């Protein structure tokens, strides 16, 4: 009996070892197949931080008069920064007589990641405005890659108001993760916290970076959260992301995953910070006779799943917080989800708007702003 028990245990261990071996082989082959099916990059990524410079308040900002070609996996685009640090043509602080001045603030989607200046949604928006309402509007782009709501608020306060805007638009695209910390993309940044229900600015002056400024790499060592480290390594596996996306397509599993992510992305702590920043931005605009608008930019993943059923969806939380605070919110997610052809709205490898995505978004946004009466073309 003892010998039989030992033999059974030995067989069990052998079988378990073989099973583990087969599973490893299966997932390794699956990983290779998925990687082979991926679209191949056209270019090696050369970082956009060569077009930025250090700023003690903002962390980084567009570098005045910088220009050159920016390479990312899907495209090569020409970057030109004007003398005042905008990726835009030159604008004077004084307004042209009779023109309504519209400013856009945002991150890389607004800055125009991967596309030429004239192909950005803000330029499409401006061109359409000029076509329908000649000589009535002037559009300015204050977008900076990697910016969160906090940096946009500071940019509006310290620079944007000098131009006496009539309309200030914050284009929101998943800012919570950035706003929740004092470092992003390998660079230090300002951070607001709530103290006695009031915003307090910390990590300013922002520490200067030691080493090569232009490299925007962020070491996983910089983050002490063990769940972040685990997620970082898991997301590098194509098999993991394939299975994860499959689970996200099933309502029950999706809800459970986002309940966990709600804690992971510090929703409870960071949403009130973002909400207060939006309120302060609105108040700043109002004091300067400008209308403040929050525009929600749809992420590529927003088109994959029914986000209205997700427990902790950043976009819905932020939009709801802003609306309850009396802020005009234009949520463009549903507009994109209703489109018949969604395939080429985003770059295949990178998650930003493609040239067509920018064009569609710019035109749809103008339609929405006309619809709610922000744009009317009247004197």
Secondary structure, DSSP 8 states (H G I E B T S, - for coil): -HHHHHHHHHHHHHHHHHHHHHHHHHHHHHHHHHHHHS---SS----GGGGEEEETTTEEEE-TT-EEEEEETTEEEEEE--TTS-SSS---SS--TT-EEEEEE-SHHHHTTTS-GGGSHHHHHHHHHHHHSTTSEEEEE---TT--HHHHHHHHHHTGGGG--SEEEEEESS-HHHHTSSEETTEE--EEEEETTEEEEES-S-----S-TT-----GGG---HHHHHHHHHTT-HHHHHHHHHHHTSHHHHHHHHHHHHHHTTHHHHHHHHHHHHHHHHHHHHHTT-EEEEEE---GGGGTS-GGG-SS-HHHHHHHHHHHTT-EEEE-HHHHHT-S--TTSB-SSS-SB-HHHHHHHHHHHHHHHHHTTS-----
